[in-house]
Amino acid sequence: MLAWLATRPEDKLKISRSIFAYENPSAINRVTFTGNNDTVELIYNGRQWKVNGQYEADPQRISVLFAILKQMRVRRRVAKQQQGVIVERFKNDGMEVAFFEGDDKVHDFYVYGEEESRLTYVAESPESPAYIVEIPGYRSYLAGIYQLDKNGWRNPVAFDINWANLQSVKVIYPGREENSFDVVYGNSFYKISQLTATDTTKLTDFLDDVSLLYVNDYLNEDEEEQYSQIIKAIPQASVQVTDVAGRIHTLEVYDVLPDNRQIMGRIDSTDYVILNLNETRKILRPKSFFEKKKE
């Protein structure tokens, strides 16, 4: 009913459809998302975007944010009968989004979304007239990008590594040391140091899987408590990746979650994360898996 009332033809207004868009965001170097309980800040430091000055931001989501900002258009104004309801929702669940160029605030608005109806409402302030916005031709839920918490903005790559900066990989299985192994660079390619002959095809696939492993979600403190029984246990495996600068990145892998599709991990002994089970299994191979078969 709310969606129908909010989109009645008689409530259309003659305004610029791009009133909430920002056509050239290339100079924006700071964005804040302020809700009732928290503020998330994205800052560009000249090299990369950071979340709250601490974590590397997801570059793909940054690109989506600015694409939406450029293309967001007003569909129509919220029905007058529903304006009071929307005002309360802006106040209780809305988000103020502000964009900065240097120290200057160049654009801001309030946003509220209903995921069930896929409608996104935007206004200049909670009490101002509210509008339903969209990207013409798409049925995207635009409010979703603005409602992300700090963990939702973090780079989901488990290991910031590629073929150009990889030095070595160590996989350790506590209590099953016979399965542990080291990947090192020798002669013209990588090899398993504990094997006399390495299957390079399998090893290449393994290294690709390591570099392409993504985090499904970073856990906050409340969520860590929810999974306390899992994270109190000894990890079943540890993956240590060293880059050419000598930096070591670690992933400890714990037990499978109750849904049997995800698994618990911890990155750099700090952040507990949820990973895709099948993708994680690809990097938890035993040493024998890489042994080249005799022809």
C-alpha positions as CSV (number, residue, x, y, z in Angstrom):
1,M,0.0,0.0,0.0
2,L,2.8,2.4,0.9
3,A,4.6,1.7,-2.4
4,W,1.3,2.4,-4.4
5,L,0.6,5.6,-2.5
6,A,4.1,6.8,-2.9
7,T,4.1,6.4,-6.7
8,R,0.6,7.8,-7.6
9,P,0.7,9.8,-10.8
10,E,-1.0,12.8,-9.3
11,D,2.0,13.3,-7.0
12,K,4.5,13.9,-9.7
13,L,6.3,17.2,-9.5
14,K,8.1,19.3,-12.1
15,I,11.6,19.3,-10.7
16,S,15.0,18.4,-12.1
17,R,15.2,14.6,-12.1
18,S,18.9,14.9,-11.3
19,I,18.5,17.1,-8.2
20,F,20.2,14.5,-5.9
21,A,22.9,13.5,-8.4
22,Y,26.4,14.8,-8.6
23,E,27.6,14.8,-12.2
24,N,31.4,15.0,-11.7
25,P,32.5,13.3,-8.5
26,S,36.1,12.9,-9.6
27,A,37.4,15.5,-7.1
28,I,35.5,14.0,-4.1
29,N,38.0,12.6,-1.6
30,R,35.8,12.0,1.5
31,V,32.3,10.6,2.1
32,T,30.5,10.2,5.4
33,F,27.5,8.1,6.2
34,T,25.9,9.2,9.5
35,G,23.0,7.2,11.1
36,N,21.6,7.2,14.6
37,N,24.2,4.9,16.0
38,D,27.3,5.3,14.0
39,T,29.3,7.2,11.3
40,V,31.3,5.5,8.6
41,E,33.9,7.6,6.8
42,L,35.5,6.9,3.5
43,I,38.7,8.9,2.8
44,Y,40.9,8.9,-0.3
45,N,44.6,9.3,0.8
46,G,45.9,9.9,-2.7
47,R,46.6,6.2,-3.3
48,Q,43.6,4.3,-2.1
49,W,40.3,4.7,-0.3
50,K,40.3,3.8,3.4
51,V,37.4,3.0,5.8
52,N,37.4,5.1,9.0
53,G,41.1,5.8,8.3
54,Q,41.9,2.2,9.2
55,Y,40.9,-0.4,6.6
56,E,41.4,-0.7,2.9
57,A,38.0,0.0,1.2
58,D,36.5,-2.3,-1.5
59,P,37.3,-0.5,-4.8
60,Q,34.4,-2.1,-6.6
61,R,31.9,-0.7,-4.1
62,I,33.6,2.7,-4.3
63,S,33.0,2.6,-8.0
64,V,29.4,1.6,-7.5
65,L,28.8,4.4,-5.0
66,F,30.0,7.1,-7.5
67,A,28.2,5.5,-10.4
68,I,24.9,5.7,-8.5
69,L,25.7,9.3,-7.4
70,K,26.1,10.3,-11.1
71,Q,23.1,8.4,-12.4
72,M,20.5,8.6,-9.6
73,R,17.3,10.2,-10.8
74,V,14.0,11.2,-9.2
75,R,11.1,9.0,-10.2
76,R,8.5,11.0,-8.4
77,R,7.7,12.7,-5.1
78,V,6.3,10.7,-2.2
79,A,2.5,11.0,-1.8
80,K,1.5,13.8,0.6
81,Q,-0.5,11.3,2.7
82,Q,2.7,9.4,3.4
83,Q,5.1,12.3,3.9
84,G,4.7,12.1,7.7
85,V,5.4,8.4,7.8
86,I,8.5,8.9,5.7
87,V,9.7,11.8,7.9
88,E,9.7,9.5,10.9
89,R,11.5,6.7,9.1
90,F,14.2,9.2,8.0
91,K,14.6,10.2,11.6
92,N,14.6,6.6,13.0
93,D,16.4,4.6,10.3
94,G,17.6,7.2,7.7
95,M,21.2,7.9,6.8
96,E,22.8,11.3,6.1
97,V,25.3,11.1,3.2
98,A,27.8,13.9,2.7
99,F,30.4,14.3,0.0
100,F,33.5,16.5,0.4
101,E,36.2,18.0,-1.9
102,G,39.0,18.8,0.5
103,D,37.4,20.5,3.5
104,D,34.3,21.7,1.6
105,K,31.1,19.8,1.7
106,V,29.8,19.8,-1.9
107,H,26.8,17.6,-1.7
108,D,24.6,15.9,0.8
109,F,21.2,14.3,1.3
110,Y,19.2,11.9,3.5
111,V,18.4,8.4,2.3
112,Y,16.1,5.7,3.6
113,G,15.3,2.4,1.9
114,E,12.7,-0.4,2.1
115,E,14.4,-3.6,1.0
116,E,11.2,-5.5,0.7
117,S,9.7,-3.1,-1.8
118,R,13.1,-2.2,-3.3
119,L,12.2,1.5,-3.0
120,T,14.8,4.2,-2.1
121,Y,13.7,7.5,-0.6
122,V,15.9,10.6,-0.7
123,A,15.4,14.1,0.8
124,E,17.4,17.2,1.5
125,S,16.6,16.8,5.3
126,P,14.3,14.5,7.2
127,E,11.5,17.1,7.2
128,S,11.9,18.1,3.6
129,P,9.8,16.7,0.8
130,A,10.9,13.1,0.0
131,Y,11.4,11.6,-3.4
132,I,11.7,8.1,-4.7
133,V,14.9,7.7,-6.7
134,E,16.1,5.2,-9.3
135,I,18.6,4.6,-12.0
136,P,16.4,4.6,-15.2
137,G,16.3,1.2,-16.8
138,Y,17.5,-0.7,-13.8
139,R,15.7,-2.2,-10.8
140,S,18.6,-1.8,-8.4
141,Y,18.0,-1.2,-4.6
142,L,20.0,2.0,-4.4
143,A,19.7,2.5,-0.6
144,G,21.7,-0.7,0.0
145,I,25.0,1.0,-0.9
146,Y,24.3,3.9,1.5
147,Q,23.3,1.6,4.4
148,L,26.5,-0.4,4.5
149,D,28.3,-0.5,7.9
150,K,32.1,-0.2,8.1
151,N,32.6,-3.9,7.5
152,G,30.5,-3.8,4.4
153,W,32.9,-1.2,2.9
154,R,36.0,-3.2,3.6
155,N,38.0,-4.8,0.8
156,P,36.8,-8.5,0.7
157,V,40.1,-9.8,-0.7
158,A,41.5,-12.3,1.9
159,F,45.1,-11.9,0.6
160,D,46.3,-8.7,-1.1
161,I,48.6,-10.7,-3.3
162,N,49.3,-11.4,-7.0
163,W,51.8,-13.2,-9.2
164,A,54.0,-10.1,-9.3
165,N,54.5,-9.7,-5.6
166,L,54.2,-13.3,-4.3
167,Q,57.3,-14.7,-2.6
168,S,56.1,-17.8,-0.7
169,V,53.1,-19.6,0.8
170,K,53.1,-21.8,3.8
171,V,50.1,-24.1,4.7
172,I,50.2,-25.6,8.2
173,Y,47.8,-28.2,9.5
174,P,48.2,-28.5,13.4
175,G,48.3,-32.1,14.4
176,R,48.6,-33.2,10.8
177,E,52.0,-32.0,10.0
178,E,52.5,-34.6,7.3
179,N,50.0,-32.6,5.2
180,S,51.7,-29.2,5.7
181,F,53.8,-27.7,2.9
182,D,55.7,-24.7,1.7
183,V,55.4,-23.0,-1.8
184,V,58.7,-21.4,-2.7
185,Y,60.1,-19.9,-5.9
186,G,62.8,-22.0,-7.5
187,N,64.6,-21.7,-10.8
188,S,61.9,-20.5,-13.2
189,F,58.7,-21.2,-11.2
190,Y,57.2,-22.0,-7.9
191,K,57.4,-25.5,-6.3
192,I,56.6,-27.4,-3.1
193,S,59.8,-27.5,-1.2
194,Q,59.0,-30.8,0.5
195,L,58.4,-32.6,-2.9
196,T,61.0,-33.8,-5.4
197,A,58.6,-33.2,-8.2
198,T,55.7,-30.7,-8.2
199,D,52.6,-30.8,-10.4
200,T,52.8,-27.3,-11.7
201,T,49.3,-27.2,-13.1
202,K,47.8,-28.0,-9.7
203,L,50.1,-25.5,-8.1
204,T,49.2,-22.8,-10.5
205,D,45.5,-23.4,-9.8
206,F,46.2,-23.3,-6.1
207,L,48.0,-20.0,-6.2
208,D,45.2,-18.5,-8.3
209,D,42.7,-19.7,-5.7
210,V,44.8,-18.1,-2.9
211,S,44.9,-14.8,-4.7
212,L,41.2,-14.9,-5.5
213,L,39.8,-15.9,-2.1
214,Y,37.2,-13.4,-1.0
215,V,35.6,-12.7,2.4
216,N,31.8,-13.0,2.6
217,D,31.6,-10.9,5.8
218,Y,33.8,-9.4,8.5
219,L,32.4,-10.0,12.0
220,N,31.7,-7.3,14.6
221,E,32.1,-8.0,18.3
222,D,28.5,-9.1,18.7
223,E,28.8,-11.6,15.9
224,E,32.0,-12.9,17.3
225,E,30.2,-13.8,20.5
226,Q,27.6,-15.6,18.5
227,Y,30.3,-17.9,17.1
228,S,32.4,-18.1,20.3
229,Q,32.4,-21.9,20.4
230,I,33.9,-22.1,16.9
231,I,36.6,-19.5,17.4
232,K,37.7,-20.8,20.8
233,A,38.8,-24.0,19.1
234,I,42.2,-24.6,17.6
235,P,42.2,-23.7,13.9
236,Q,42.2,-26.6,11.5
237,A,44.7,-24.9,9.2
238,S,46.8,-21.8,8.8
239,V,47.8,-20.2,5.5
240,Q,50.7,-17.7,5.5
241,V,51.4,-15.7,2.4
242,T,54.7,-13.7,2.2
243,D,55.1,-10.9,-0.4
244,V,58.3,-9.7,-2.0
245,A,58.5,-6.9,0.6
246,G,58.6,-9.5,3.4
247,R,55.1,-8.7,4.6
248,I,53.3,-11.8,6.0
249,H,49.5,-12.2,5.6
250,T,47.8,-15.0,7.5
251,L,44.5,-16.7,7.4
252,E,43.5,-19.2,10.2
253,V,40.7,-21.5,9.2
254,Y,38.3,-22.8,11.8
255,D,35.2,-25.0,11.6
256,V,32.3,-25.1,9.1
257,L,29.3,-23.0,10.1
258,P,25.9,-24.7,10.7
259,D,24.7,-23.9,7.2
260,N,27.4,-26.1,5.7
261,R,28.1,-23.5,3.1
262,Q,30.4,-21.2,4.9
263,I,33.4,-21.5,7.2
264,M,35.0,-19.3,9.9
265,G,38.4,-17.7,9.5
266,R,40.6,-15.1,11.0
267,I,42.8,-12.7,9.0
268,D,46.2,-11.5,10.4
269,S,45.3,-12.8,13.9
270,T,42.8,-9.8,14.2
271,D,39.7,-10.0,12.1
272,Y,37.2,-12.9,12.3
273,V,35.6,-13.5,8.9
274,I,33.1,-15.7,7.2
275,L,34.3,-17.4,4.0
276,N,32.7,-19.5,1.3
277,L,33.3,-23.2,2.2
278,N,33.9,-24.5,-1.3
279,E,36.3,-21.7,-2.3
280,T,38.3,-22.1,1.0
281,R,38.6,-25.8,0.5
282,K,40.5,-25.1,-2.7
283,I,43.4,-23.7,-0.7
284,L,43.4,-26.4,2.0
285,R,45.0,-29.1,-0.1
286,P,47.3,-31.7,1.5
287,K,51.0,-31.8,0.4
288,S,50.4,-35.1,-1.5
289,F,47.9,-33.4,-3.7
290,F,50.7,-31.5,-5.5
291,E,53.0,-34.5,-6.0
292,K,53.7,-35.1,-9.7
293,K,52.7,-38.5,-10.8
294,K,55.4,-40.7,-12.4
295,E,54.7,-41.4,-16.0
